[in-house]
């Protein structure tokens, strides 16, 4: 599952939560039960009737991340999600990612934030020019990345 896939910019945040949930196989009743938690985590309740086309990139990512984690997928692709938004929300997402990972789910995190990678990842794939140049433990991957970057 990739964040925001299936979102429609001409629909409201509320409509997108229901659309995304349906795409992920949830019933309306399932989404009804999770809706408040999604909007509360995203901190976007007061914007639920705003169309996504009017959302900032941070608001969009908040809604996408909050919706994705409530659909209970086996794998979540998180592409630079924590580089957007305020520090408090980034911390909340980081804690949620750690909780999801601890429950046995797979998080595929794409990031250039070395501290986040070190904190959240057990294994890493390091790519350069579209090719895998390293696959293994996080510490070794970060060391290799720093060598590649000349640090």
N, C-alpha and C positions, 0 to 999 in steps of 0.2 A: 504494500500500500504506500503510495507516494502522497505527501501532503497536498491537499487542494485539487487533486485530480477529480474532475467531474464538477467542480464549482462553476457556476454560471454568473458572470458579472452583472447581467441584467436582472438577476433575482436578488431578493433581500437576503440578509444573513440568515433569518429564520427559514426561508424557503430552501436555502442551500444546505442547511443542517439536515432538513428532512430529505432532500434529494440525495445528498451524500450517504445518509443512513440507508436509504432504499437501495442505492447502488451497492452498498456493502451487505445487503441481504437482511437488514433490520425491518421489522414491521413498524407501522405507525405507532402502535402501542409501545414498542421498545424505545422508539425515539422520544415519544412523549415522556417516558420515565427518565430518560437521560438528558433531555433538553436543558433543564435548569442547570444541571451540573456542567454541561458543555459551555453554556453562556457565562456561568459564574467563573469557571476556570479561565475562560478567554477574557473576562472582565469587559464584556461587550453587550450586556443586557440592554442598556439604553440605546444601542444602535441596531437592535434586532430587526427593525423595519427599514433599515437603510440598505440600498442596493450596493453590492460589492464593488461596482464600478467607482463608487465614491469612497471606498475604504483606502486608507494608507496601506503601504506594504506591511507595516507592523500589525495593523488590524487584521489584514488578510491572513497573515501567518498565525496570529493568535487563534482565529476561528478555525483555520485548517488543522492546526496541531490539536486543539481541544476536541474537534470533531473526530479526528483520526484515532485518538487514544480511547474514545468512548465506543468505537465500533469493535474493539477487541480483536484486531487482526493478529495473525501469527508473526508477521514481519511488518515493520514500519520503516520506510525510507525517510530519513530526516536530512534534508539537504540544506545545510547552512542556516537552519531555522533559528538557532540561538544567536545569530549575528544581527538579527532584527529585533527591535523593541527595547524596552527599558531593562535595566539590570535586574530589577525585582522579578520581572516576568521571565527573563532568561534563567534566573536561579530556580524559579518555580518549575520551569520546563526541565531543567537539568535534574531536579529531584524526581520529577515524574518519569523521566527516561531511566534513571537509576532504579526506580521502583518497578517499572515494566521489565527491565533487564533482569532484575532479581527474581521476578516471577517466572523466568524461563523463556520469555518471548525474545525474539530477535529484533534488534535495532540496527539498521544500517545507517550509520552516521557519516555524512559527508561534511568535512570541516577542515579549515586551515587554522583553527584555534587549538594550538598545541596543549594548552592547559585543560581544555574541555576533553580533548581526545584522551589525554593521560588519565583524567578523572573517570570518564565514562566507558572507556573501551578496554576489553581484555585482549583482543586481537585486532590487527590492522592490515589493510592492504594499502600499499604505497604505490601510486601511479605517477608516471612521467611520460608525457607525450602520448597519452592514451594506452600505454602498456604497463602491465604490472611489473614493478621492479623489486618489490619486497612483499612477502606475506609471512606474518608471524606475530610474535608478542609485541605489545605496545611499546615497551621501553626500547627494544631494538629498532622498531619502525621509526620512532621519534629520533633516535640517534642517526639513523640512515637519512631521514629527512633533513636534519640539521647539516649533515655532511654535504648533501646535494645542494643545499642552499648556501653553502660556504660559511656556516656558522660554527 
